[in-house]
Amino acid sequence: MKNIYGISKVSGKNSGVIMLLCAVCILFFSCKSDDPVKNRAYFVAKLYESGTVKIAVEQSNEVDDTPVQNALKLAQKRIKAEKLCPVEIELVEFTDEPVPTSGMRTAYEICSDDEFAAVISYTISDIANPNSLIYQYHGLLMFNIISSSPKLAGRNNSLYFSNMPADTEIAEKAVEICAKNGFDRVLIYYLDSDYGMSLANSYEMNCASQNITIVNRDGYSASAGEAEHIKNIKRWSKNFAYNAVFLAGQMPEVQTIYRLMRENGIQCPVIGGDTFDGTAFVSSLDKSDNGKVFAVSNFDEESDNPVVQRFFADYMEEYGCEPDQGALQAYDALMVLAKAIASSNSAVPSELAESLRANSWDECAGPYSFDKTGSMCGNALTGKVYNDGKFKTMRQD
């Protein structure tokens, strides 16, 4: 006989099973808290006890993430072979569109899984900035490897870390390159975004101390077409006298803009930030660009640091090509996280954060340590110039 809800009457035999299931459910949900930070700490600790730690990898589909994926696999292989981490690291990849709304959806998707201890963020500043707030609320440790936005370190977030220098540092190095090469009349062309504006502002502020004149400054939107860029380029040639261009933008736009500049008669040197030091941009250059393109990078492949040399050699052996800055950042991040987990014998985000701050890290982006904001300290940026198919380190005189 069925009741009004269409459920059969429970027999004595089945009632015992159902009571057991109810008890299990009550026990499970009693572990849940209204506090998302406590929830994550509990479930991360339980997973750690079973021998696993889960780390999300968030990346934007507008950039070539192959070097990053390769580097993470290489790091994972070494960590396992050398037993650098007491538990198995499970990486789960998430990809979003290069717009904040898509990035936020991805962040919420990651945070919905309480077993994630950390996220390695390979996303542009416009996505990383709002996402960092989501990760902070949900108690997830964020390890940024690409965004150089100073906002990320200014939010009193004890779970934020970055092995990427801020725009202020990148701009300071770019100005130093200009000063040493006599580029004293510079035109700025920047992407109208958090990243582009921050880098352009920092660059312009540093120019005054080096007696560098900014002859003009123009912004462009991410949706700007080639016709708009060509119009701006022709206007510069007609109205301004300058001996260098500082280009602050993201791939693939900077690649297109650089090509249009050369096609429309601008042959002066072009200086960029870390965006330039990637395989996609380098592949678009040729011999005619030798000595005319400069970049600021966190990667000195000519370093005498044995950690960097080993990474470079291992990557070459595994994949048959040279790594770029993104690959170095990713490899460094996973190696540091693995060693921090081993040091704290925990993957609970707050305990992992304490371990990250308490130690110095001599990996391929280092040696460096983290300050109270999660920013890296002690590393030196590298100035590079394009020659014969690659960016090469500019040595001090």
N, C-alpha and C positions, 0 to 999 in steps of 0.2 A: 504494500500500500504506500502511495506517495503522499507527501504533505503538499501544502499549497506552493512550495518553492520547487517542487519537482525533484526532491531528493529522497532516495529510498531510506527506509528506516534502518538504522545502524544496528547490526547484530552485536551480541556480546563479544564475539571473536574479533570483529573489525574495530570495535570501540577501543580496545587496547592498543591497536596499531595507531589509530587516530590520536589517541591521547599521547602516545610516544612522539608522534610527529609534531603535535602541538607543543610539547615540552621542548623539542629541538628548536622550533621556530621562536618560542619565547626566549630561549637561551641565546639564539643568534641575534635577535633584535635587541635583547638587553645589552649586547655588546656595542650597539650603535648609540651614538651620542648626538645631541643637537649641535655639538661643536665639531665642525668639519676637520679641524686640526687634530683633535683627539681621535676622531675616527680614523684618520689616515695613519697616525702614529700606531694605533692598535693593529690595524690590518697589515701594515708594512712589517711590524715586528713579528706577527704571526707567520707571514710569508718567509721572513728571514730565518725563522726557526726551522722551516721546512727546507732551507738550503737555497733560496732564490731571492734575488732583488730585481724588481722591475723598474726600468728607466725608459721614459718616452723620449722620442726624437721628433721634434717638430720642425718642419721645413716648408718653405714657400716654393711653389712650383715654377716661379719665374726665373729661378736661378738653377744652373746646372749643379745638381747635388751629387753627381757620380763620385767626384773626389772625396766628398764628405762620407758617403756611404762606404767607399773603399777603405778610408782611414779608420772608420769605426769597426769594420770587420777585422782589419789588421790589428787594432788595439785589443779587440775581443780575443783574437787568436793568441796574442802574446800573454794576455792576462791569464788565460786558461792554461797555456803551456808552462808558464813560470809560477803558477799558483799565487798570483799577486793579490787575489781577493778570496776570502774564505767561503764565499757562496757563489753560485752561478749567476751571472748577469744576463738578464733577458731584456733585449732591446726591442721596442715596438715603435714602428715608424708611423708618423701622421703627416699628411701633406695638405696645405691650405692654399687658397688663391691669395694673390698679393694685395688683398684689401683687408682693412681692420675687421669688418663684419665676419668674413670667412675665418680669419684668424681667431676671433673670439669664440666662434662655434667650435673650432678645433680645441681650444683651451678648455672649454666646458666639457667636451667629450673626454679629454684626457683626465680632467679632475673627477669625472663621474666614476672612475675606477680608483677606489681607495687603496689599492695595492701598489700604485705608482709611488716610488720614493722621490724621484727627481725627473726633471725634463731637461734635455739638452736642446736649447733653442737656437735654431739656425734660421731666424726670420728677421726681416727688415725692421727698422725702428718703428715704423708706423703700426706694425703688428705687435712687436715685442713690448711696446709701452703699455697698451691696454691689457695685454695678456698677463703681464707681470702682476697686475693687481688681482686678476682672477686666481693665479697660482698662489699669491700671498694669502688670500682669503681662505683657500682650501688647504693651506698648510703644505704645499708642494715646493720642494727646493728647485729653483730655476738656475741653470748654468747656461749663461748666454755666451755664444761663440762668434757672433757676427755683428750685432747691433752695437753702435758706438755712441748711442744717445746718453748724454749725462743724466737725463731724467731717471733712468733705471736705477742708478745708485743713490738717488736723492730722496727715496721714499721710506727710509727707516725700516727696510725690509730685511730682517735677519736671515731670510732664506734665499736671498739673491746673491749670485756670484757671477763673475765674468772674467774670461781670459782675453777679452778684447779691449784695448785701450779706448778711452773716450774721444769724442770729436775734438775736444780742446787740445789733447795731446797730439792727435793726428794733424790738426791744423798748424800747431806750433812747428812740427817737423816739416810740413809742406812749405811754410814761410822760410824756414832755415834753408831748404833746398833752393828757393828762389833767391835769397840773399847771397848765398855762396856762388850762384851762377850768374849774378848780375841782372836778374829779372826784376826790374824796379818799376815797371809800369804794367800792371796786371789787370786783366778783365775777368770778372767772375760770372760764371754761368752755372746756375744751381737748380736742382729739382725742388719744386715747391712742396716739400714734405717735411716731416720732423727731422729726418736725416739730413736732407739737402740744406735746409735753412740753418740748422745747428752748425753744420760743418762750415758753411759759407760765413756765418756770423763770427765763428771762432777764428777763421782765417783772416777776415777783414780786421778784427780787433788786434791780431798779432802783427799785422803789416806795419802799423804805425811805428812800432819800436824798432823796425828794421829799415825805416825810410823807404818803404815800398808804397807807391801810389796806386790806389784802385781807380782806374779811369772810368769804369762803368760796371754796373752789376745788374744782371737780368735773371729772372726766374722763369721756369717753364713747368707746365703741368705734366703729369704722367701720361695724359691722353694726347699730348701735343703730337702732331704729325710732322712729316719731313718738311712740308711747305712752311710751317711756322718756324722751324729751326733755320731753314735756309734764309727766310726773311730777316731773322735776327742776325745771322752771320754776315749777310750783305750790308746790313745797317752798321755793324761794327767796322767793317772795312772802309766804309764811306765816311764815318764820323769820328773815329777814335784812332789814336796812335798808341800802340801797346806792344810789348815784346814777349808776353806770355799770357796764357789763359789758364785759370784755375777752374776745373770742371768738377762740380760736386753733384753726383747722381748715382743711380743704380743701373745695374745691367738689366736688360740689354740696351736701354736707352743711351748710355754713355758710348757704347760701341757705335751706334747709329750716328750720334752727334759728332763723334770724332771723325768718322768717315765723311760726313757732310762738310765739316770744316775743311778737310784736306781737298775735297772735290771742288770747293768754292773759294780756293785761293789762300786760305789761312795756313801758313807753313811755320808759324812760330812755335816754340815749345808749349806743351800742354802738361799741366801738373794735376794729378788726382790723388785721392786717398786710397784706402785699402781696396776699394772696388776694382781698381785697375789691375791689381796683382792676382789675377785669376786666369785660368786656362782659356776661357771663352774670349776675353778681351785680347789676350796675347795672341791668340790664333788669328785675329783680324789684322795684325800689324805685319809689316815687311821691312826690307832693308832701307827703304826710303824714310822710315821712321826712326832709324838709328840715332840715338842722342837727342831725340826731340820729345820723348815721352817720359815723364817722371812719375813715380808712385811712392806712397808711404805704406809700409808693410810691417806686420808683426812677425814676419818670417824671413830669417836670414839663412838661406840654404848654404851659404858659404861659411857659416859659423864654425869655429873650432870646438864648439861644445860637443862632446861625444854623444850626448843624448840626441841632439839634432842630427848628427851624422848617421847614427844608427837608424833613426826614423827614415831619413832620406834614402839610405841604402836598402832598407827592408821594403819600403814602398816601391822603389824601382824594381827590385827583384820580384815582388809579388805581382805588379801590374804593368811593368814594362814602360812606364812613363814617369815623369817627375811629378811630385805632389805640388799643390798650390797652397795658398794661405788658408783656405777653407779646410783643406785636408789636415793641415797642421793643427788648426784650432780644434777640430773634432777629435783627433787622436789624443791631443793633450788633455782635453776635457774628460774623456772616458778613463784615461790612465790616472788622472788626478782623483776622480771620483772613486775608482776601484781602490786606490791606496788609502783614501780617506775612510772608506768603509772598513778596510782592514785595520786601520789605526784605531777606529772607534768601536770595532766589532759590533756595528749596528748600521742599519740603513734608515732608521727613524730620522726624518728630515732635520729636526732640531739638533740631534746628536751628531748627525753627519755635518751640519753647519759648524758646530763647535770644532770638529776635527779639521775641517778645511781652514778655519781661522787660526788654529793652534800650531799649524805646521807651515814650513816653506816647501815649495814644490819645484824640483829640478827636472821638469819635463821639457818637451821640445819648444814650448812657448816661454820657457823660463830661463834661469831660475826666477821665481817670484813668490810673493806671499799675498794674502788678502787683507785689506784693511777692514774697519768696522762696517763700511758700506758695501762690502763684497767686491770692491774694485781691486784689480791687480796692482801690486807695487813692486818696484825693483827691476822691471824689464826695460829694455831699450828698443825703441822703434828703429826701423831701418829705412833709409832713403835708397831708392833704386832708380836706375835709368835703363831704358830699353836699348839693347844692342844684340844683333845677330840672333834673333829668334826668342829672346827671353829677357826678363828684367834682371839686371845684375846689381849687386850691392855697390853703393857709392862709398868708397873708403875715405876715412878722414885724411886730410892733407898732413 
